């Protein structure tokens, strides 16, 4: 872990001029390194809005030039999995559209590679609908992980029964409930591309699912994969609004707005407790990381974070 932290520090300093100082890299607190044996660490890695970016961004002067690439992501994920016992990997949508890989192969490359990286779950972004529901299904069998779409009702479409509202993972006796929410795609996608799908209010859906995960399934950690967007000036549901209007969500992994956060945002939720919101830019330039350090006896959770820039040092 010290090697990774040192590497990440160098990466950040090297790319500071590229990113304009927008991303700060947190050191994992000392209690992570020397935590009591009774504590269990759950490491959550995440991406969003990768947009078919298989190779690194070109050196074209853009703010993300030279960053990203599936090979680098794979290297880092493999390294973390070698060091940590309980690793989960998620994506918050818009894995499709943005490079010729999607135009030529209709999502097959993206889903195949994500399966090889052993993603544990993902959710739909608006660009998953660019080729319609039939386009989603064309290579759907290549995804060896579930798609979580709790507020998209596909019951009257060909996708009926092929997505889930939520899934539950268990690691060393710790239950992690994960559900997915998508943005309202009206105005973002041609209506014929999602004909028959019914959009449900994400806050109402969350307030129904989260108590199920906490009370019925006794989840110790609740995570939302959200493609709602970080925040908006207009009156529109966002991750920040979702966090404030719900309770018992520990982490919202966001997408859609391509937000590059200096650090995860802490939001006081409806119960007066803290919900963490994080998002990892776009194009796979950043791999997000949140660590939950959990005491099974006291139910106390501590949180550490570290967002990794993926540059040439990880090639």
C-alpha positions in Angstrom: 0.0 0.0 0.0 2.9 2.4 0.7 4.1 1.8 -2.8 0.7 2.7 -4.2 0.4 5.8 -2.1 3.9 7.0 -3.1 3.1 6.3 -6.7 -0.2 8.1 -6.5 1.5 11.1 -4.9 4.0 11.3 -7.8 1.2 10.9 -10.3 -0.8 13.7 -8.8 2.1 16.2 -8.7 3.0 15.3 -12.3 -0.5 15.9 -13.5 -1.3 18.9 -11.3 -1.0 21.3 -14.2 -3.2 19.2 -16.4 -6.0 19.0 -13.9 -5.6 22.5 -12.6 -5.3 21.3 -9.0 -8.8 19.9 -9.1 -8.0 16.5 -7.6 -6.3 16.0 -4.2 -5.1 12.6 -3.2 -5.9 11.5 0.4 -3.4 9.5 2.4 -5.1 6.5 4.0 -5.2 7.3 7.7 -2.9 5.5 10.1 -5.7 3.4 11.6 -6.0 1.7 8.2 -2.4 0.5 8.4 -2.4 -0.6 12.1 -6.1 -1.2 12.7 -7.1 -3.7 15.4 -7.5 -7.3 14.1 -11.2 -7.2 15.0 -11.9 -4.6 12.4 -12.8 -5.6 8.8 -11.9 -3.4 5.8 -14.2 -3.3 2.8 -12.5 -1.6 -0.2 -14.8 -0.1 -2.8 -13.3 0.8 -6.2 -15.4 2.6 -8.8 -15.5 4.2 -12.2 -18.1 6.2 -14.1 -18.6 7.7 -17.5 -15.8 5.7 -19.1 -17.5 6.3 -22.5 -15.8 3.5 -24.4 -12.3 5.0 -23.6 -10.3 1.7 -24.0 -7.0 3.5 -24.6 -5.6 6.5 -22.7 -6.7 10.0 -23.7 -4.6 11.3 -26.6 -1.9 13.9 -26.0 -4.0 16.7 -27.4 -3.7 19.4 -24.8 -6.9 18.5 -23.0 -7.1 18.5 -19.2 -7.1 14.7 -19.2 -4.4 14.1 -21.9 -2.4 10.9 -21.4 -4.6 9.6 -18.6 -6.7 6.5 -18.4 -6.7 3.3 -20.4 -8.1 -0.2 -19.5 -4.6 -1.7 -19.2 -3.6 0.8 -16.5 -6.9 0.3 -14.7 -6.4 -3.4 -14.8 -2.8 -3.1 -13.4 -4.0 -0.9 -10.5 -7.0 -3.1 -9.7 -4.9 -6.2 -9.7 -2.4 -4.6 -7.3 -5.1 -3.5 -4.9 -6.7 -6.9 -4.9 -3.3 -8.5 -4.1 -3.1 -6.2 -1.0 -6.6 -6.1 0.2 -8.9 -9.0 1.1 -12.3 -7.6 0.5 -12.5 -5.6 -2.8 -15.6 -4.6 -4.7 -15.6 -2.9 -8.1 -18.5 -0.9 -9.5 -19.4 1.3 -12.4 -22.0 4.2 -12.3 -23.0 4.2 -16.0 -22.2 5.6 -19.4 -19.7 2.9 -20.2 -20.9 3.2 -23.8 -20.3 5.9 -26.5 -17.4 8.2 -27.1 -14.8 6.4 -29.2 -14.9 4.2 -32.4 -14.8 1.1 -30.2 -18.5 1.6 -29.5 -19.4 2.7 -33.1 -17.7 -0.4 -34.5 -18.5 -3.1 -31.9 -21.8 -1.8 -30.3 -20.6 -2.3 -26.7 -19.2 -5.8 -27.0 -15.6 -4.6 -26.2 -16.6 -2.5 -23.2 -18.7 -5.3 -21.6 -16.1 -8.0 -22.3 -13.3 -6.0 -20.8 -15.3 -5.0 -17.7 -16.1 -8.7 -17.2 -12.3 -9.5 -17.5 -11.7 -6.9 -14.8 -14.3 -8.6 -12.7 -16.7 -5.8 -12.1 -19.2 -6.7 -9.4 -22.0 -4.5 -10.6 -22.9 -1.5 -12.8 -25.8 0.7 -13.6 -27.2 2.2 -16.8 -26.4 5.7 -17.9 -28.3 7.6 -20.6 -25.7 6.6 -23.3 -26.4 2.9 -22.7 -29.6 3.6 -24.6 -27.9 5.2 -27.7 -28.6 2.1 -29.8 -32.0 1.4 -28.1 -33.0 -1.4 -25.8 -32.2 -3.8 -28.6 -28.7 -2.4 -28.7 -28.3 -3.0 -24.9 -29.4 -6.6 -25.4 -27.1 -7.2 -28.4 -24.1 -8.1 -26.3 -25.7 -8.2 -22.9 -24.5 -11.8 -22.4 -20.9 -10.5 -22.4 -21.5 -8.8 -19.0 -20.6 -11.3 -16.3 -21.9 -8.9 -13.7 -25.4 -7.5 -12.8 -26.9 -4.2 -13.9 -28.8 -2.4 -11.1 -31.6 -0.1 -12.4 -34.1 0.3 -9.5 -35.9 3.3 -10.9 -36.1 2.1 -14.5 -39.2 -0.1 -14.9 -38.4 -2.4 -17.8 -41.4 -4.8 -17.2 -43.0 -3.9 -20.5 -39.8 -4.1 -22.6 -37.4 -6.8 -23.8 -35.2 -6.0 -20.8 -37.8 -7.3 -18.4 -36.2 -9.5 -15.8 -32.7 -8.9 -17.1 -31.7 -6.2 -14.6 -32.0 -6.1 -10.8 -33.0 -3.4 -8.3 -30.3 -4.4 -5.9 -27.8 -7.0 -5.0 -26.2 -8.0 -1.6 -22.6 -9.0 -1.1 -21.2 -10.6 2.0 -17.5 -10.3 3.0 -16.2 -11.7 6.3 -19.8 -11.6 7.7 -20.3 -7.9 6.6 -23.3 -7.4 4.3 -23.1 -4.8 1.6 -26.3 -3.8 -0.1 -25.9 -2.1 -3.5 -28.7 -0.6 -5.6 -28.8 1.5 -8.8 -30.5 4.7 -9.9 -30.6 6.3 -13.3 -31.2 9.8 -14.6 -34.4 10.8 -16.3 -33.5 10.2 -20.0 -36.4 12.2 -21.5 -34.7 14.8 -23.7 -31.4 13.0 -23.5 -32.3 10.0 -25.6 -34.7 9.5 -28.6 -38.0 8.3 -27.2 -38.0 5.2 -29.5 -34.8 4.0 -27.9 -36.5 3.5 -24.5 -40.1 2.8 -25.6 -42.0 0.9 -22.9 -39.6 1.8 -20.1 -41.2 3.7 -17.2 -39.1 6.2 -15.2 -39.7 6.2 -11.4 -38.8 9.0 -9.0 -35.3 8.1 -7.7 -35.8 9.5 -4.2 -39.0 7.6 -3.6 -37.4 4.4 -4.9 -34.4 4.9 -2.7 -36.6 5.5 0.4 -38.3 2.2 -0.4 -35.2 0.1 -1.1 -32.9 1.3 1.6 -35.2 0.2 4.5 -35.5 -3.2 2.8 -31.7 -3.5 2.7 -31.3 -2.3 6.3 -34.2 -3.9 8.0 -35.1 -7.0 6.0 -31.6 -8.0 4.8 -29.6 -6.5 7.7 -27.0 -4.8 5.5 -24.1 -3.2 7.4 -23.2 -1.0 4.5 -25.5 0.5 1.8 -24.2 1.8 -1.5 -26.0 3.5 -4.3 -24.7 3.4 -7.9 -26.1 6.7 -9.3 -26.2 8.2 -12.7 -28.2 11.1 -11.5 -25.4 13.7 -11.6 -23.6 15.4 -8.8 -25.5 18.7 -8.5 -27.5 21.2 -10.7 -28.4 24.8 -10.5 -31.9 24.0 -11.6 -34.5 22.0 -9.6 -33.4 18.5 -10.6 -32.7 15.4 -8.6 -28.9 15.0 -8.1 -26.6 13.0 -5.9 -26.5 15.8 -3.3 -30.3 16.0 -3.2 -30.6 12.3 -3.0 -28.2 12.1 -0.1 -30.1 14.9 1.8 -33.5 13.4 1.2 -32.7 9.8 2.3 -31.1 8.0 5.3 -28.9 5.0 5.8 -27.1 5.3 2.5 -23.4 5.2 3.4 -22.0 5.9 -0.1 -23.3 7.3 -3.3 -21.1 6.5 -6.3 -22.0 9.1 -8.9 -21.9 9.6 -12.6 -23.3 11.7 -15.5 -21.8 15.1 -14.7 -18.2 13.9 -15.1 -17.4 15.6 -11.8 -13.8 15.6 -10.6 -13.9 15.9 -6.8 -11.0 17.1 -4.6 -12.4 14.6 -2.1 -15.6 12.8 -1.4 -18.4 15.2 -0.3 -20.1 14.7 3.1 -23.8 15.4 3.1 -26.0 15.5 6.2 -28.8 13.1 5.4 -32.5 13.0 6.5 -31.4 11.3 9.8 -28.8 13.9 10.6 -26.0 11.5 9.8 -23.4 11.6 7.0 -23.7 10.2 3.5 -20.6 10.2 1.4 -20.8 11.2 -2.3 -17.9 10.4 -4.7 -17.4 10.6 -8.5 -14.4 9.8 -10.6 -14.3 12.3 -13.5 -14.7 10.7 -16.9 -13.0 8.4 -19.5 -11.5 6.1 -16.9 -8.9 8.8 -16.1 -9.5 8.2 -12.4 -10.2 5.1 -10.3 -12.2 6.0 -7.2 -11.6 4.3 -3.9 -13.5 4.3 -0.6 -12.5 2.1 2.3 -14.9 1.2 5.0 -13.2 0.0 8.2 -16.0 -1.8 10.1 -16.1 -3.0 13.7 -18.6 -5.9 13.7 -19.1 -5.7 17.5 -19.8 -2.0 17.8 -21.1 -1.5 14.2 -18.9 1.6 14.0 -17.7 2.5 10.5 -14.6 4.6 9.7 -14.0 5.8 6.1 -10.8 6.5 4.1 -10.5 7.6 0.5 -8.0 7.7 -2.3 -8.8 8.7 -5.9 -6.1 7.4 -8.2 -4.9 9.2 -11.4 -4.2 6.6 -14.1 -1.1 7.8 -16.0 1.9 6.3 -17.7 3.5 5.0 -14.5 0.8 2.3 -14.4 1.4 1.1 -17.9 
